[in-house]
């Protein structure tokens, strides 16, 4: 789908081989734990160094995970550089041990699993964070083609905002807009050329629609390409949203939740 | 000394409204009591204080504020409160970042310079957040990026602060400083940051760093190696 060139010879570490999890610690700073399976198509230099980096914007905390041959979990994986309430993303780098410091393999934009995700065996592709959004109720944070649903931390009544966000009316009204923004960004946004074809959201939407992600090069009319590709994307995005709403029974759930709200008001 | 406080959501709104008014009425006086009003502000940390002072150097401004900001960071102020903290600091130091001119008139710039934007690609334009964050991460190597007056937003900041490979990496910032800082003039070298991608200049440096980032581990490579990686077009600045 997307034109990609890799002249660097570095290998991609599949997301499934990076197993990170948040460590629940209500009093102190956030921590994480995990391991990386570095069995790749081409075997890596056993002496290569392995780093896991937590990052948010320009703030990076680097943790040494030993070498390919001798993996070692850091004794302290406390994310002290990030203020409470902010959950960073992670990347893994496998680096040549020589002075050249070439990248041999990497994985980017990894989100550790939350305890409930580990319990259910399902990984959320839209992590939620609560921050001060001023007059806004929600917002989509986009960073390196990864997405976070931000909810306004000031909302506590009638329930905490994270509870409200799971309710049918919120899902029916907000998620279609979120999906539209995400897919449009991935396929038409400024960083579209660096989007991996197996990006979680593209795979998710392809499953919803039952049709593959639109391909700029495979677009029916390559000559007047941008316009027709954009149309194709729009159609696919709309179809994804419609399928999502169908699967969620959005209309029925929305109507039901409004009825219940009216009944409870007498 | 004054204790450092942060604006509550209501405080940020008051601050934003005053900035709006100031735009149409440039000699509007600073709102009385806004910085300490308990309805609009809260204490950030008992030991974090700030001194009223009008700064003329952005680097010195960032250098002076960074330790107090670090104290608050170490006290684990939640992420939600930081936008209010940056805005409060902008209000406290407003005479430095938006000085009054003739007749007490202020020339207000883009509001995101005084009220923190939540958009990652505009955030660094905030005239307290941008310089203090760069100084806190890069130390003396940030001198090139945050030279000039506190009110200014130079192309050096625009071209580097929005690129995380540069603004989050001390080795790269150090390489930039060694390449482009003119010690004799205490200023960037002449012709180092034109508006185009001229060979050997800042914008070319930024593009190359993005390419290197895909091939090398730039966090551990160090400034010597980064300078060695640069092609010949940079030699005029290396030697100058």
Interface residues (C-beta under 8 A of the other chain):
Chain A: X8 X10 X29 X51 X53 X55 X57 X58 X59 X60 X62 X82 X83 X84 X85 X86 X93 X95 X99 X100 X101 X102 X103 X130 X131 X132 X133 X134 X139 X141 X143 X153 X154
Chain B: X9 X12 X13 X73 X76 X77 X78 X79 X80 X81 X82 X83 X84 X118 X120 X123 X133 X137 X161 X164 X167 X168 X214 X215 X216 X217 X219 X220 X221 X225
